[in-house]
Amino acid sequence: MTSQPVLRFVDCPGAPGAPRGEQPAGAGHRMAYWEWNETGDAHHPHVVLCVHGLTRQGRDFDELARRLAGRARVICPDVVGRGHSDWLQDPAGYGVPLYAFDMLGLLTALHAEAPIATLDWVGTSMGGLIGIALCGQTGLPLPAPVRKLVLNDVGPVLEWPALERIGQYLGRPLRFATVEEGAAALWLLSSSFGPHSPEAWHALSEPMLRPAPEGGFGLHYDPAIAQAFKAMTPESAAQSEAQLWSLYDAIQADTLVLRGADSDLLTVASVVAMAGRGPKASAIEFAGVGHAPTLVDEAQSRVVADFLFGPAG
């Protein structure tokens, strides 16, 4: 039988330590997460946190999680505004600072439930930026330092043409008569993910759709996540780049960068720079893939498992 995760929830009160009345927009919401654990130990001390991209959700990691779940407790959150998590009343909260606070709250709750001795992070695109934000700040009350960090097709430099491309479809109120129609439409938007079998693409697409009140299906995420994204300018992106490099340079975790060979978001030059500074990341490139590798392909998931657990993983 194919293993399945358990859907759980955590309350996210907002920024740890911020006084009441000074919480960021979006304080007080519930975040969903998917837990995989086939170790036989409900309190396994090794946690791998897998965090998805901008318009995605935690079930993106199903195939990778199945591969890892026999060796660790694998946690795949739905970032707020996505999947089964709450939508924010104030869209101004949608951004990496709040997402990072939420992940810190999730890890705190997991640690209280079962002490975390080893912590690894796998982040695709936005999920990688959240990982950089947490790993690059010293003094955060993480239950354990991040030991290994996987940055999947993302780094401190976000190419502006790629951001413009994403902004063209982000937040559009799409409706589909059937799941099959929705999967076909998503393929048109996401063909850069690289080749997938029809079965694999259907499995990736089904969690991306939710029944619409007026019938049919819509996308799983709050269209309001587009507001902050579309407010970016080349100038603000350049300012963010400087901040991200500062965070990246402070990372102590053993870091692996994955890149789709045809990616328009992460360039070869950026990967070379990441290999030469900060944690001096190692890098692996996947041919025939753009932004971003889904880690569904056996060869892609094996790379991640080998990095986390060694070649026998």
N, C-alpha and C positions, 0 to 999 in steps of 0.2 A: 504494500500500500504506500502511495506517495505521502510523505509527511506534510503536515500543515502546521502553520503557526497559531499561537493563541493571541487574540486581540485583547489588549489591556489599555488602561488609561492612567494618566497622571495629571494632577492639578498643577497648573503653572501660575503661581501668584504674581509673577513679574520679576523685577530685578532684585536678586538677593542683596539685602542690606540697604536698599533704598527706602527712605522714610515714606510712610503712608502719605499719599497726596503728591509724591514725586516719582511715582512709578511710570515707566514708559507706556506709550499708547499700547493697548491690548492687554494690560495687566488683568489677571483673573480670567483664565480660560483653561480648557481641558485639551490635552494632547493625547492622541492615540498612538500606540506603538504595538508592533508585532513581535512576539517573542518566540524564538526557535531554540529548543534545547533537547538534544538527543543524547546527552552525555550520561544520563541515568542519575545525575546529581542535580537536584532542583536548586541547589545553592552553589553551583559551579563558580569558582572564583575568577575565571577568565571571561571577560565580556568583550565582544566585538560589536561596536556600534556602527551601523551602516546607514548613512544619511543621503537622501535622494536629491535630485536636481530641482530646478525652479518650478516646473509645472508637473512634477511627478509625485509619487507616493511610495510608502514603504514596501509595498508588494513588488516593486521593481527588483528587489534583491532575492526573490524566492529561490532561484537556481543557485546563486552563490551561497545563500543561507543554508540550503540543504547540504551543500558541500562542507560547510564549516561547523554545522550544528553538532556533529559528533565529537568536536574538540573544544567547544566553547559555548557559552550562552550568547546567542546572537540576537541583537535588539535592532529592529528596523522601524524607526518612528515615522509617522505621518506629520511632517512639519505643519504647524498651525496654519489654517486656511486651506489645507489639503486633506484628501482622503477622508478618514473618519474623525479628524480633529475638528475643533470648533473653528468657526470663522470669526474674525475680530470685528467688533462693533466700530472700531476706528481703524481704517485702512492704513493710517500713518504708522501703525505698529509693524507692518510687514517689512522686515528687513533683517539683516544678519545680526545686529545687536540683540534684538529680542529673541531670535532663533537660538543664539548662543546661550542666553539666559535660560531658555526653555530646556536645552540639552543639559545644562548644568543641573537644573532642577530634576530632570529625569535621572541623571547619574546619581544624584544624592538620594533619590527615592530607591533606586535599585541597590545602592550600597547599604542603605538602612535595612533593606529586606534580606540581603545576602552580601557580605563583605566582598568588595572587588579587590583582588590582588593584582590582576593584570588587565590592562585596558588598551584596546586597539581601536582604530578609527578608519573606516572606509567611507570616503565622501565623493560623490559624483557631482561635478559642477558646483552648484550652490552648496551642496553638502560638504564639499572640499573647502569652500570659503569659510563655512561655519567651523570646520576643523582647524583651519589656520587661525581663526579668531580666538579659539579656546587654547590651542597649543602654544600660541605666540604671546600669551599674557602670563607672566609669572605671578604667582601669589593667588591664583584662583583656587577655590576650595574643591578641586577635583578629588574624588575618592582615591585615585591613583594617577600618577603621571601617564600620559599617553605613551605607550611603548613603541608602537608602530603606527604610522600614518600613511594611508593610501590616498593620493590626490588623483582622482579620475578625470582627466582632461580638463584640468583647471590649475591656475596658478595666480600669482599676484598681478599679472598683466592680462587684462580682458580686452580682446581686440574689438574696437568700436564697430566695425562692419558686422561682426557676429552679434553684438548687442542690438544693433538696428534690425537685423534679420529676426531675432527672437521677438522684438517688440512689435513686429508686423502681425503676429498671430496671437500674442499673449493677451488673454482676457476677452477674446471674441466670444460672443454668446452662441456657441455652436449647439445644434440639436440634431439628433440622429434617430431614425425610426427604429433601428435595431442595433444590437451590439456589433454585428458584422459590418454594418454601414459605418459605425463609429470607428471600428478598427481600420477600415479602409481609408477613412479620412485622416486618422492619426498617422498612418503610414506615409501619406503625402507630406505631412509636416515633419516627419521624423525619419525619413529614409536615410539620413546621414548616420543613423545608428548602425548601419551596415546590414549585411544579409541575415535574415531570420527565416526559419521555416514557418509556414502558415500556422502551425500549432503553437510555436514559440511566440509568434507575434500576437496571436489571440490571447494567450496567457498573460502577456505583458499589457495588452490593451483593455481587457475586461475590468480590472480594478480602476482604470482611468475613467470609467463611465459610471454615472449614477442615474437612476430613474428620475425623469423630470416631472414636475407637478402637472404639466399640461400634456403629458404622455411622451413616450419615446425616452431618449437618453440625452443627458448633457455631460459636460466634463465635471470631474470630481472636485475641482478647486474653485475658490472664491475669485470671481473675475476682478475683484478689487486689488488683488496682488499686483495687477498691472500698473496701478497708479504711481507708486514710488519708482517702479522700473522705468516707466515712460517719462518720468520727470528728470532722468539722468541726462547730462550733456557731456560732450567730449571733455570739457573742463572739469566737471565733477568726477568723471571717470578717472581722469589723470590724478586728481587728489586722492581718490580711493586707492589707486595703484601705489602711491607713495606710502600710504598707511599699511597696505597689505605687505609690501616689501619689508617694512619695519617689523611687522608681526612674523613674517616668514623667517627673517634673520634670527629671531629669538627662539625658534622651534628647536627642541632638544630630541624629539622623537626620531627614530630611524624612519626615513621617508622614501616612499616610492611614488613616482609620477607615471601614470599611464596616459598615453596619448593616442588618439585616433590619427592615423597618418594623414587623413584629409581634413583634420579639424580646422575650423576657421576661428575658434575661440582661443586655442592654445597653440602657439607657434613653436617651431623647432628652436628659434632663438630664445624664446622664454624658457624652454626646457633646459637649454644649455646654461642659461643664467642661473636657474634653480639648482643645477648640478654643481655650480661653482661657488655658491654662497649659502649662508644659513646652515641648514642640516645637510647640505650637499647631497641632494636627493639622487638616487639611482632612477633610471628611466627605462620604460619599455614601450615600444610603439606597435600598434596593431594595424596591419595593412587592410585596405578596403573599408575603413571605418572613418567617419568624421566625428562630429560632436554629438553624442559621446558614446564610448563603448558601453553596452548594457551589462556586460559581465555574465550574460546568459550563455554565450559560447563556451564550450568546455575548455578550450585553450585559454580564454581570458580568465575564467574563474580559477583555473589551475595556477596561473601566475599569482593571483592574490593569495590563494591558500599556501603556496610555496613560500611567499614572502612572510606570511604570518606565522606559519608553523614549521617551515623547513621543507625540503623537497619531498619528504614522506607525507606532507599534508594533502 
